[in-house]
Amino acid sequence: MYDMKNLDKMKNLEAHAPEATKAFWAFDKAAWAEGAIPKKYKELMAIAVALTIQCPYCIDLHADRAKKIGASDPEIAEAVLAAAALRADGTISHGTHTMKGT
């Protein structure tokens, strides 16, 4: 199911919902633009989010982008571990709901 070639099918979205697709791409461009948060940090955040939501397309795309704009292996490794900690934190905090009076 996961194949980067599937992303070529996005043109079908534009064909069937052109205005919404154009609005999405405008939003996407604005979200990733340099701003108060530098692009490199946005890409590192995107890696962590992509790992957390487990989107293989996003993982590949954002890891490649991060590398191209100067993210180091140690920075990417820390983003990976931050994502892992967040997933673990969610498990622990939701686990409190299982503790019925014990």
PyMOL commands that place a pseudoatom at each C-alpha (Angstrom):
pseudoatom trace, name=CA, resn=MET, resi=1, chain=A, elem=C, hetatm=0, pos=[0.000, 0.000, 0.000]
pseudoatom trace, name=CA, resn=TYR, resi=2, chain=A, elem=C, hetatm=0, pos=[2.778, 2.442, 0.865]
pseudoatom trace, name=CA, resn=ASP, resi=3, chain=A, elem=C, hetatm=0, pos=[4.453, 3.573, -2.321]
pseudoatom trace, name=CA, resn=MET, resi=4, chain=A, elem=C, hetatm=0, pos=[5.732, 7.080, -2.902]
pseudoatom trace, name=CA, resn=LYS, resi=5, chain=A, elem=C, hetatm=0, pos=[4.304, 6.839, -6.443]
pseudoatom trace, name=CA, resn=ASN, resi=6, chain=A, elem=C, hetatm=0, pos=[0.839, 7.039, -4.856]
pseudoatom trace, name=CA, resn=LEU, resi=7, chain=A, elem=C, hetatm=0, pos=[1.491, 10.712, -4.214]
pseudoatom trace, name=CA, resn=ASP, resi=8, chain=A, elem=C, hetatm=0, pos=[1.192, 11.244, -7.966]
pseudoatom trace, name=CA, resn=LYS, resi=9, chain=A, elem=C, hetatm=0, pos=[-2.513, 10.519, -7.523]
pseudoatom trace, name=CA, resn=MET, resi=10, chain=A, elem=C, hetatm=0, pos=[-2.955, 13.831, -5.707]
pseudoatom trace, name=CA, resn=LYS, resi=11, chain=A, elem=C, hetatm=0, pos=[-3.710, 15.336, -9.102]
pseudoatom trace, name=CA, resn=ASN, resi=12, chain=A, elem=C, hetatm=0, pos=[-7.020, 13.459, -8.900]
pseudoatom trace, name=CA, resn=LEU, resi=13, chain=A, elem=C, hetatm=0, pos=[-7.943, 15.520, -5.858]
pseudoatom trace, name=CA, resn=GLU, resi=14, chain=A, elem=C, hetatm=0, pos=[-7.348, 18.704, -7.778]
pseudoatom trace, name=CA, resn=ALA, resi=15, chain=A, elem=C, hetatm=0, pos=[-9.358, 17.410, -10.733]
pseudoatom trace, name=CA, resn=HIS, resi=16, chain=A, elem=C, hetatm=0, pos=[-12.374, 16.638, -8.564]
pseudoatom trace, name=CA, resn=ALA, resi=17, chain=A, elem=C, hetatm=0, pos=[-12.094, 19.379, -5.937]
pseudoatom trace, name=CA, resn=PRO, resi=18, chain=A, elem=C, hetatm=0, pos=[-9.972, 22.133, -7.488]
pseudoatom trace, name=CA, resn=GLU, resi=19, chain=A, elem=C, hetatm=0, pos=[-10.835, 25.025, -5.177]
pseudoatom trace, name=CA, resn=ALA, resi=20, chain=A, elem=C, hetatm=0, pos=[-10.367, 23.059, -1.976]
pseudoatom trace, name=CA, resn=THR, resi=21, chain=A, elem=C, hetatm=0, pos=[-7.135, 21.541, -3.267]
pseudoatom trace, name=CA, resn=LYS, resi=22, chain=A, elem=C, hetatm=0, pos=[-5.755, 24.957, -4.236]
pseudoatom trace, name=CA, resn=ALA, resi=23, chain=A, elem=C, hetatm=0, pos=[-6.726, 26.315, -0.812]
pseudoatom trace, name=CA, resn=PHE, resi=24, chain=A, elem=C, hetatm=0, pos=[-4.993, 23.387, 0.874]
pseudoatom trace, name=CA, resn=TRP, resi=25, chain=A, elem=C, hetatm=0, pos=[-1.759, 23.928, -1.074]
pseudoatom trace, name=CA, resn=ALA, resi=26, chain=A, elem=C, hetatm=0, pos=[-1.806, 27.649, -0.270]
pseudoatom trace, name=CA, resn=PHE, resi=27, chain=A, elem=C, hetatm=0, pos=[-2.227, 26.831, 3.421]
pseudoatom trace, name=CA, resn=ASP, resi=28, chain=A, elem=C, hetatm=0, pos=[0.498, 24.177, 3.240]
pseudoatom trace, name=CA, resn=LYS, resi=29, chain=A, elem=C, hetatm=0, pos=[2.923, 26.630, 1.621]
pseudoatom trace, name=CA, resn=ALA, resi=30, chain=A, elem=C, hetatm=0, pos=[2.225, 29.247, 4.299]
pseudoatom trace, name=CA, resn=ALA, resi=31, chain=A, elem=C, hetatm=0, pos=[2.597, 26.732, 7.130]
pseudoatom trace, name=CA, resn=TRP, resi=32, chain=A, elem=C, hetatm=0, pos=[6.019, 25.602, 5.923]
pseudoatom trace, name=CA, resn=ALA, resi=33, chain=A, elem=C, hetatm=0, pos=[7.346, 29.080, 5.144]
pseudoatom trace, name=CA, resn=GLU, resi=34, chain=A, elem=C, hetatm=0, pos=[10.171, 30.578, 7.147]
pseudoatom trace, name=CA, resn=GLY, resi=35, chain=A, elem=C, hetatm=0, pos=[8.698, 32.497, 10.049]
pseudoatom trace, name=CA, resn=ALA, resi=36, chain=A, elem=C, hetatm=0, pos=[9.078, 32.785, 13.801]
pseudoatom trace, name=CA, resn=ILE, resi=37, chain=A, elem=C, hetatm=0, pos=[10.111, 29.130, 13.697]
pseudoatom trace, name=CA, resn=PRO, resi=38, chain=A, elem=C, hetatm=0, pos=[12.958, 28.395, 11.273]
pseudoatom trace, name=CA, resn=LYS, resi=39, chain=A, elem=C, hetatm=0, pos=[12.249, 25.833, 8.532]
pseudoatom trace, name=CA, resn=LYS, resi=40, chain=A, elem=C, hetatm=0, pos=[14.755, 23.363, 9.967]
pseudoatom trace, name=CA, resn=TYR, resi=41, chain=A, elem=C, hetatm=0, pos=[12.914, 23.294, 13.286]
pseudoatom trace, name=CA, resn=LYS, resi=42, chain=A, elem=C, hetatm=0, pos=[9.580, 22.921, 11.505]
pseudoatom trace, name=CA, resn=GLU, resi=43, chain=A, elem=C, hetatm=0, pos=[10.947, 19.924, 9.633]
pseudoatom trace, name=CA, resn=LEU, resi=44, chain=A, elem=C, hetatm=0, pos=[12.267, 18.363, 12.844]
pseudoatom trace, name=CA, resn=MET, resi=45, chain=A, elem=C, hetatm=0, pos=[8.840, 18.871, 14.422]
pseudoatom trace, name=CA, resn=ALA, resi=46, chain=A, elem=C, hetatm=0, pos=[7.268, 17.337, 11.322]
pseudoatom trace, name=CA, resn=ILE, resi=47, chain=A, elem=C, hetatm=0, pos=[9.475, 14.254, 11.662]
pseudoatom trace, name=CA, resn=ALA, resi=48, chain=A, elem=C, hetatm=0, pos=[8.344, 13.818, 15.257]
pseudoatom trace, name=CA, resn=VAL, resi=49, chain=A, elem=C, hetatm=0, pos=[4.681, 14.293, 14.344]
pseudoatom trace, name=CA, resn=ALA, resi=50, chain=A, elem=C, hetatm=0, pos=[4.985, 11.982, 11.327]
pseudoatom trace, name=CA, resn=LEU, resi=51, chain=A, elem=C, hetatm=0, pos=[6.469, 9.273, 13.526]
pseudoatom trace, name=CA, resn=THR, resi=52, chain=A, elem=C, hetatm=0, pos=[3.772, 9.818, 16.131]
pseudoatom trace, name=CA, resn=ILE, resi=53, chain=A, elem=C, hetatm=0, pos=[0.942, 9.528, 13.593]
pseudoatom trace, name=CA, resn=GLN, resi=54, chain=A, elem=C, hetatm=0, pos=[2.928, 6.828, 11.769]
pseudoatom trace, name=CA, resn=CYS, resi=55, chain=A, elem=C, hetatm=0, pos=[2.617, 8.275, 8.260]
pseudoatom trace, name=CA, resn=PRO, resi=56, chain=A, elem=C, hetatm=0, pos=[5.343, 6.704, 6.110]
pseudoatom trace, name=CA, resn=TYR, resi=57, chain=A, elem=C, hetatm=0, pos=[4.927, 9.323, 3.374]
pseudoatom trace, name=CA, resn=CYS, resi=58, chain=A, elem=C, hetatm=0, pos=[5.411, 12.155, 5.857]
pseudoatom trace, name=CA, resn=ILE, resi=59, chain=A, elem=C, hetatm=0, pos=[8.358, 10.430, 7.517]
pseudoatom trace, name=CA, resn=ASP, resi=60, chain=A, elem=C, hetatm=0, pos=[10.193, 10.093, 4.189]
pseudoatom trace, name=CA, resn=LEU, resi=61, chain=A, elem=C, hetatm=0, pos=[9.336, 13.550, 2.894]
pseudoatom trace, name=CA, resn=HIS, resi=62, chain=A, elem=C, hetatm=0, pos=[10.153, 15.458, 6.062]
pseudoatom trace, name=CA, resn=ALA, resi=63, chain=A, elem=C, hetatm=0, pos=[13.337, 13.501, 6.813]
pseudoatom trace, name=CA, resn=ASP, resi=64, chain=A, elem=C, hetatm=0, pos=[14.560, 14.277, 3.298]
pseudoatom trace, name=CA, resn=ARG, resi=65, chain=A, elem=C, hetatm=0, pos=[13.607, 17.952, 3.607]
pseudoatom trace, name=CA, resn=ALA, resi=66, chain=A, elem=C, hetatm=0, pos=[15.262, 18.225, 7.023]
pseudoatom trace, name=CA, resn=LYS, resi=67, chain=A, elem=C, hetatm=0, pos=[18.506, 16.763, 5.703]
pseudoatom trace, name=CA, resn=LYS, resi=68, chain=A, elem=C, hetatm=0, pos=[18.478, 19.085, 2.673]
pseudoatom trace, name=CA, resn=ILE, resi=69, chain=A, elem=C, hetatm=0, pos=[18.227, 22.179, 4.868]
pseudoatom trace, name=CA, resn=GLY, resi=70, chain=A, elem=C, hetatm=0, pos=[20.954, 21.156, 7.254]
pseudoatom trace, name=CA, resn=ALA, resi=71, chain=A, elem=C, hetatm=0, pos=[19.431, 18.993, 9.962]
pseudoatom trace, name=CA, resn=SER, resi=72, chain=A, elem=C, hetatm=0, pos=[22.094, 16.747, 11.416]
pseudoatom trace, name=CA, resn=ASP, resi=73, chain=A, elem=C, hetatm=0, pos=[21.775, 13.077, 12.280]
pseudoatom trace, name=CA, resn=PRO, resi=74, chain=A, elem=C, hetatm=0, pos=[21.905, 13.901, 16.023]
pseudoatom trace, name=CA, resn=GLU, resi=75, chain=A, elem=C, hetatm=0, pos=[19.054, 16.426, 15.587]
pseudoatom trace, name=CA, resn=ILE, resi=76, chain=A, elem=C, hetatm=0, pos=[16.961, 13.900, 13.685]
pseudoatom trace, name=CA, resn=ALA, resi=77, chain=A, elem=C, hetatm=0, pos=[17.734, 11.216, 16.271]
pseudoatom trace, name=CA, resn=GLU, resi=78, chain=A, elem=C, hetatm=0, pos=[16.531, 13.529, 19.049]
pseudoatom trace, name=CA, resn=ALA, resi=79, chain=A, elem=C, hetatm=0, pos=[13.336, 14.244, 17.095]
pseudoatom trace, name=CA, resn=VAL, resi=80, chain=A, elem=C, hetatm=0, pos=[12.792, 10.476, 16.787]
pseudoatom trace, name=CA, resn=LEU, resi=81, chain=A, elem=C, hetatm=0, pos=[13.296, 9.963, 20.513]
pseudoatom trace, name=CA, resn=ALA, resi=82, chain=A, elem=C, hetatm=0, pos=[11.057, 12.917, 21.393]
pseudoatom trace, name=CA, resn=ALA, resi=83, chain=A, elem=C, hetatm=0, pos=[8.313, 11.291, 19.313]
pseudoatom trace, name=CA, resn=ALA, resi=84, chain=A, elem=C, hetatm=0, pos=[8.898, 7.969, 21.064]
pseudoatom trace, name=CA, resn=ALA, resi=85, chain=A, elem=C, hetatm=0, pos=[8.694, 9.651, 24.462]
pseudoatom trace, name=CA, resn=LEU, resi=86, chain=A, elem=C, hetatm=0, pos=[5.471, 11.400, 23.497]
pseudoatom trace, name=CA, resn=ARG, resi=87, chain=A, elem=C, hetatm=0, pos=[3.872, 8.111, 22.440]
pseudoatom trace, name=CA, resn=ALA, resi=88, chain=A, elem=C, hetatm=0, pos=[5.029, 6.507, 25.682]
pseudoatom trace, name=CA, resn=ASP, resi=89, chain=A, elem=C, hetatm=0, pos=[3.777, 9.472, 27.713]
pseudoatom trace, name=CA, resn=GLY, resi=90, chain=A, elem=C, hetatm=0, pos=[0.365, 9.112, 26.086]
pseudoatom trace, name=CA, resn=THR, resi=91, chain=A, elem=C, hetatm=0, pos=[0.246, 5.444, 27.004]
pseudoatom trace, name=CA, resn=ILE, resi=92, chain=A, elem=C, hetatm=0, pos=[1.177, 6.158, 30.614]
pseudoatom trace, name=CA, resn=SER, resi=93, chain=A, elem=C, hetatm=0, pos=[-1.262, 9.044, 31.023]
pseudoatom trace, name=CA, resn=HIS, resi=94, chain=A, elem=C, hetatm=0, pos=[-4.120, 7.125, 29.398]
pseudoatom trace, name=CA, resn=GLY, resi=95, chain=A, elem=C, hetatm=0, pos=[-3.124, 4.143, 31.493]
pseudoatom trace, name=CA, resn=THR, resi=96, chain=A, elem=C, hetatm=0, pos=[-4.290, 6.026, 34.567]
pseudoatom trace, name=CA, resn=HIS, resi=97, chain=A, elem=C, hetatm=0, pos=[-7.849, 5.391, 33.340]
pseudoatom trace, name=CA, resn=THR, resi=98, chain=A, elem=C, hetatm=0, pos=[-7.261, 1.670, 33.833]
pseudoatom trace, name=CA, resn=MET, resi=99, chain=A, elem=C, hetatm=0, pos=[-6.472, 2.097, 37.520]
pseudoatom trace, name=CA, resn=LYS, resi=100, chain=A, elem=C, hetatm=0, pos=[-9.917, 1.581, 39.032]
pseudoatom trace, name=CA, resn=GLY, resi=101, chain=A, elem=C, hetatm=0, pos=[-9.358, 2.413, 42.687]
pseudoatom trace, name=CA, resn=THR, resi=102, chain=A, elem=C, hetatm=0, pos=[-6.109, 0.529, 43.021]
for i in range(1, 102): cmd.bond("trace and resi %d" % i, "trace and resi %d" % (i + 1))
show_as sticks, trace
zoom trace
